[in-house]
Structure formats: C-alpha cells, structure tokens
Amino acid sequence: MTRFSKTAIASILLALALAPAAAQAGEGPMGWLSGDWYLTVGATGLVAPDFEGSNNYLFSAQPLISLGKAGPQARFVSRNDNISFSLYDSGAVRAGLTGKIIWGRDGGDADALKHLDPVRFGGEIGGFAEIYPTDWLRVRGEVRQGIRSHHGVVADVAADAFQDVTPDIRVSGGPRLSFASSDYFDAYYGVDADESAASGLREYHPGGGLKSVGVGGAVTWKTTDRVTTSLFGEYARLMGPAADSSLVRERGDRNQFTVGVSASYRFDFTIR
C-alpha cells in the first residue's frame, strides 16, 4: 500500500473517530450516523522541505480528505486547518474537536536524519476555536496532544484575511504562529549523547516555547459547485528550541518554504 493511500485511510479513520463526539445530546449511541453527510476527496502537489528544519526540498503528493455531517458551512477554510468537527457555531465563533495524522520520520527519509531516533507514525488530538472579528478576517487556534509520535503539546494560531475578488475566486492570507512543549521538541529536534556520538551532531536537549513564525496565502477557485482548486504558498521561520537545534544549525535551515496546488471534489450523501 502506498504512503498516499495510507494517508487517505488514516484521515478517514481519524474523522470517524472524532465524529461521535460531535453528536448532539439526545441522539442514540449511533444516532449521529443518521442524516446528511459530505465527503471531500482530492490531492495536493507541493514542494516543501523533506523534513521539518531541512534545507533540502522535494516534490510530493498528499491526499485531501474531509468527512463530516452537513451543517452550517464555515465562512473560511484554510489548507492548514486539521480535520475538525464543530461542536459550537454561532456564526461569529466556532469551536470543537480537531485531529492530525503524523507520519513517521527516520534516517531513510534524509541523510541528515541518519543515526537519530526515528519519529513513529501517530497523531495529535485536541480542540480548536475560531472567531470572525470582521466579515473578512478569521482567527483560528488549535491545541493538540501528541499520541505515539511524540508526547508533547502543540499550539497553532493563524489569522487570515480573505476577499472574494469574484463570486468564484477568493484571495486569502495572513500570519502564523506555532508553539510546542519540550517533549515535542525533544522528539523532532533533540540529540542525546548516543545520537550525538553516532551522528556527529552536537548534543542538544531542548525546552519548550515558540516553534515558528510565518505567513501564508492562497488563491482559491470554486471551479464548479463540487470542484475547488487552489494555489498556495507558506513561509515559516523556525524559532527558539527548533532554531537552536544542532540538527537545524549544522544540517538544516531556519527558513522553511512551501508552494503547491490542490484540487478537490465534494460528494454529498445521506445515511438513514
């Protein structure tokens, strides 16, 4: 099974795992299954660092999977949003559950990672909240706890201004911030004594703090009622414990760029 198909399956399973918690009170144990649903599938092609903190870039393809019950449509959605189920939506404020699939990382992915402990396949689960201070601005925050890949906590904050230049074309963009605990940094950027001796990297034991600051933007085209395409770009500058890591200082780069295109198709269906 290819990594692409594994990611698609894992994304659907994560969506299904989060779905029951989004059921409204008063429904039966499986009552949340009944109703109108949507499934959005697609793909993204992008050029990005081969691992977080790397100075080498490669082209890769990633699936886009979104599964959920039909309901009030979010006014703005970003490619950076992780799989989410809204539990509260007042129009100006949305909040709920979110989750992220994390793929493993080891020395086979890049020469710079050889002789470092691998990061195992796993995920992050937590919550999100977003507000719309104006009709053209969304501020979203996510806090997620690592599962298996790492045992840390990650918090992401993003603000996106968005403008519909035509009924079908939207331009958006804004700043990003990311924070993490020491357990996260240790998994991705730490170098213990054994790893240092084997890899030649300086020993490094990180604390927690600011992980990165950056900016991102996208042009999204609603090609048809069901097809959406997008051109996007992101820049992040690693900060604090990430930037100070010997992995980044000796074999990587604080500056991280991502550019790509995506296309998706939405299926609507009903479960009775």
N, C-alpha and C positions, 0 to 999 in steps of 0.2 A: 504494500500500500504506500502511495507517495505521501510526502510530507503535506502537500496541498490538500489531498483528500482527508488525511488525518486531522488537519486543522479544521476542515469543514465539519467533520463528525464531532470533534471535540466542542466546537462552537455551538452546535445544535444541542448536545448533551448539557452544556452549561446553561443554555437558555431554558431548557426543560427543567433543570434543577432549580433555577430561580423562579420559574413560573408559579408553582403552588403558593409561594409566599405572597404573590400578588393577588391572590383570590380575595374577593370581598367577603366580609363577615356574613354569615348566614347561609353560605353555599355549602353543599355537602362536601365530604372529603375529596371527591373527584369532580365536584361541580364546576370548578374553574375551567375544565376542559370544554364545556358547552359554550357555544357562541361563535362569533365571527373572529377569524384569525388571519394573520398575514405572514408570508414567508418571503423574505427578500434575499436573493442569491445573486452573486456577481463575482467579479475579480478585480484585483488591483495589480498593476505592474509598476514597480518603483525601483529607483536607485537609492541605496542607503548604505551606511557602514555595515560591514559584515558582522560586527558585534558592537554593543554599546561602548563607546570610547575608542573605537578603532579609527585608524587613518586610511584604511583600505575600503573601497566601495565596490559593491556588486549589484547586479540587476536580479530581482526576484519577483515572483508572482505570489500573491496571497489571496485566499478566498474572502468574500464578503458574505456573512451570514447573519440575518436578523430574523428572529422568530418571536411573535408575540400576539396578544389579543388586540383586536381592533378597538380603538378608543379615541379620545381627543388626540389629534396629531400635534406633535411638538412643533413650535414655531420655527425652531432652528435645530439642525443636527449636524455635527461635525464628525469627520472620519476618526478623530481622536477619542470620541465617546466610546466607551466599552459597552458590552452587552448589558442592557438595563431594562428593568421593569419598574414602571412608575406606580407608587402606592398613593401618592397625593398629587393632585394637579388642580390648581386654582386659576390657571391661565398665566398669572404672573410668577407663580412659584411651582416647581415640580420637584419631587423627591422620591427616592425609592432605593431599590437594590441594584447592584452592579457587579459584574464579574469579568475576569480577564484570563485568557489562556496564555500560559508561558511555555515556550519551547525550551528544551534543554540546550546547553552550550558546553562544548568541550574542545579539546585540542584538535579534533578533526575539522572543526569549523574554521580555524585560522591558526597560522603558525605562532602568532603572538600568544595564544592560549595554551600552547603545549606545556605539559608538566604542572598545570594549575588544576585544582579540584574542579570537576565538572559541576554545572548547574543542572539539576534534574528537571524533567518535564513536570509541570504542576500548574498552579494558577493563583489567582488572587480574588477574594470575595469581600465585598463591603457595601458601602452605600454612596449615593450621590445626591446632590441638591443643586438646583439651578434657578436663577432668578432673571427676570427681564426688567431692568430698571427703566428702559425705554422700549419703544416698538422696534428699534433697530440694534439692540445690544443684549447679548446673553452672557451671564457669568455663571460658570459651572465648576463645581468642586467634587472630587471623588476621594474617598479614603478607603484603602483596600488592605486586607491582611493576607500575607503570603501563605500559601499552602504547598508544602513539599519542595518547591523550587528554592524558597527561602522562608525564613520565619519572621521577617520584618514587616513593617507597615510603610505603605507608600501613599502620599497625598499629592494629587494633581489639581491645579487651579488654572482655568483658562477663561479669557474674555474675548468674545468675538462680536465685532460689529458686522452687520450684514445688510445688504441693499439689493433689491430686485431691480436690475437695470432694464429688464424686460419682464413680461409675465412668466417667461420660462428660464431666464438666466439670472443667477444670483452670484454676487461677489461678496466674499467674507474674509475676515482676518483679524488678528489681534495677538496679544502677548500670552505667554505660557510660563508657569512656574511649577516646579516639582520638588518635593521634599521626601526624605526617606529616613528610616531608623538605621541604627548601626548594624543590625542583623542583615538588612538588605545590602548595605554597602559591603559588608564582610563577604557575602556570597558572590557579588559581582566584581568587587574591586580589591578585596583583601588578599594579602600574600603572607602566609605563615612561614615559619622557619623552614619546614620541609619543602614547601613550594619554592621558596627563595633559593634554597640550595640546588634544587632540580632545574629551575627555570633560568636562574641568573638574575631575576628581578630583585630589587631591594625589598626587604621585609616591610610589610605595611599593615597596620591594624587600625581601620577607620572607626570614627564615631558616627553619629547621626547628624542630619542637618539639611541644608539646601542642596539639592542634587543638580538642578539645571534651571537656566532662564532662557527664554527664546521667543520666537514669533512664528506664526504660521498663517497661511492664507489659502484660499481655494476659489475657483470659478466652477460653479455647478450649473449644469444644463439639464432641465427636465425635458428630455427628448420626446417622450410620449407620456401618457398618463401612468404607464408602468415602468418605463425605462428612464434611468437617471445616469448621466455621465459627469465626470469631474476631472479637473486638472488642479493639482495641489502642490504646495511646497512648504517645508518646515526647516527652521534653523534652531538649534539648541546649543548653548554653551555650557559645558559641564562646570560645576562649581563645587566648592567645599570639599568633602571627602572624596567625591568622584574625581575632581580635577587634581587632587593631591596624590592620588594613587600612583604607585610606580608603574602599573600596567599602562596608564594613560601617559604619564610623563616620559617613560622610556620607550614605549612601543605604540603609542596611540596619539590622539589629538583631542583637545578640549572642544573643538568646533565640530559639530555634527550636522550634516545637511541631508535632507530627504526631498526628492521630487518624484512625482508619479502621476498616473492617470488611472481612473477606475470607471467601471460600468456595472450597473445592477438592474435586476428585473424583479418586480413585486408580484407575487401570487396571492390572491385572496381566496379563502375557503371557509366553510362553516362546519363545525362539529356539533352534532345534536345528540 
